Amino acid sequence: MQKKAETSVPIHPILTERWSPRSFDPTALISTEDMTALLEAARWAASSYNFQPWRFIISRRGDETFQKICEAISGFNQVWAPNASALVAVIVEQKTEGHIYPPIALFDTGLAVSQLTIEAHHRGFIVHQMIGFDKEKMNKTFDISGQRDCIVVLAIGRQGPAENLPEGQAREREVLPRERFPLSDLIISGDL
Ligand SMILES: Cc1cc2nc3c(=O)[nH]c(=O)nc-3n(C[C@H](O)[C@H](O)[C@H](O)COP(=O)(O)O)c2cc1C
């Protein structure tokens, strides 16, 4: 199922075609080469002072780490995320030393995830980001502490049909149109 973004002028097809499906093909796998490419895309993101504050915990469906991440994912996400080929936990490392504005590490990490997502789409994968997980449990399970914090979990895999989702919220949302604020609402001042 496609949900192409409608734009006032044409933009790159990867950007119009990317969306966040919840129906993952439960048989699909992700190769070492594809996973490496996704992380290379993230690695080469720009960051403030080139601090590169992003870190990752990689798991594939069927391994112990995947199971542990699944256990930390909250209710609604548990309906669909376990079918992903991989779950990647994204950790941000907040350096205080030398960082004038520490929250920028979160911004930098978002840039890295965005690059990962675009490379994934280019390779025929889908990525669904999740904030819906028990952060305390995740940090404890993977011994993440101090300046490190798990901020998001990525479900990565191949898209399945909407009908594969169980009836309810997840399936309903799968077919809803994608929405955005009008561009004019985003511009505080200045002409296009
Ligand atoms: C940081 C972040 C966290 C998100 N957390 C969840 C989540 O926990 N569960 C979920 O179903 N979707 C989650 N989403 C997906 C958003 O709901 C989705 O990106 C948004 O509705 C826009 O839809 P689109 O990505 O299909 O364009 C998250 C997205 C982002 C960027």
The ligand as an SDF file (V2000), in Angstrom:
LIG
                    3D

 31 33  0  0  0  0  0  0  0  0999 V2000
   10.1980   10.0410   17.1000 C   0  0  0  0  0  0  0  0  0  0  0  0
    8.9740    9.3060   16.6050 C   0  0  0  0  0  0  0  0  0  0  0  0
    8.3000    8.4590   17.4590 C   0  0  0  0  0  0  0  0  0  0  0  0
    7.1690    7.7380   17.0140 C   0  0  0  0  0  0  0  0  0  0  0  0
    6.5710    6.8390   17.8620 N   0  0  0  0  0  0  0  0  0  0  0  0
    5.5690    6.0530   17.3870 C   0  0  0  0  0  0  0  0  0  0  0  0
    5.0480    5.0130   18.2000 C   0  0  0  0  0  0  0  0  0  0  0  0
    5.4670    4.7720   19.3340 O   0  0  0  0  0  0  0  0  0  0  0  0
    4.0560    4.2470   17.6930 N   0  0  0  0  0  0  0  0  0  0  0  0
    3.5430    4.4440   16.4350 C   0  0  0  0  0  0  0  0  0  0  0  0
    2.6480    3.6960   16.0350 O   0  0  0  0  0  0  0  0  0  0  0  0
    4.0430    5.4270   15.6300 N   0  0  0  0  0  0  0  0  0  0  0  0
    5.0390    6.2270   16.0810 C   0  0  0  0  0  0  0  0  0  0  0  0
    5.6040    7.1970   15.2620 N   0  0  0  0  0  0  0  0  0  0  0  0
    5.0990    7.3610   13.8780 C   0  0  0  0  0  0  0  0  0  0  0  0
    4.3490    8.6780   13.7030 C   0  0  0  0  0  0  0  0  0  0  0  0
    3.0610    8.5660   14.2330 O   0  0  0  0  0  0  0  0  0  0  0  0
    4.3290    9.0150   12.1940 C   0  0  0  0  0  0  0  0  0  0  0  0
    5.6450    9.2460   11.7390 O   0  0  0  0  0  0  0  0  0  0  0  0
    3.4800   10.2530   11.9270 C   0  0  0  0  0  0  0  0  0  0  0  0
    2.1130    9.9950   12.1880 O   0  0  0  0  0  0  0  0  0  0  0  0
    3.5980   10.7050   10.4640 C   0  0  0  0  0  0  0  0  0  0  0  0
    3.2590    9.6580    9.5990 O   0  0  0  0  0  0  0  0  0  0  0  0
    4.2090    9.1750    8.4120 P   0  0  0  0  0  0  0  0  0  0  0  0
    5.5670    8.8310    9.0070 O   0  0  0  0  0  0  0  0  0  0  0  0
    3.5240    7.9400    7.8640 O   0  0  0  0  0  0  0  0  0  0  0  0
    4.3030   10.2810    7.4320 O   0  0  0  0  0  0  0  0  0  0  0  0
    6.7020    7.9240   15.6850 C   0  0  0  0  0  0  0  0  0  0  0  0
    7.3990    8.7920   14.8210 C   0  0  0  0  0  0  0  0  0  0  0  0
    8.5200    9.4690   15.2760 C   0  0  0  0  0  0  0  0  0  0  0  0
    9.2660   10.3750   14.3220 C   0  0  0  0  0  0  0  0  0  0  0  0
  1  2  1  0
  2  3  1  0
  2 30  2  0
  3  4  2  0
  4  5  1  0
  4 28  1  0
  5  6  2  0
  6  7  1  0
  6 13  1  0
  7  8  2  0
  7  9  1  0
  9 10  1  0
 10 11  2  0
 10 12  1  0
 12 13  2  0
 13 14  1  0
 14 15  1  0
 14 28  1  0
 15 16  1  0
 16 17  1  0
 16 18  1  0
 18 19  1  0
 18 20  1  0
 20 21  1  0
 20 22  1  0
 22 23  1  0
 23 24  1  0
 24 25  2  0
 24 26  1  0
 24 27  1  0
 28 29  2  0
 29 30  1  0
 30 31  1  0
M  END
$$$$
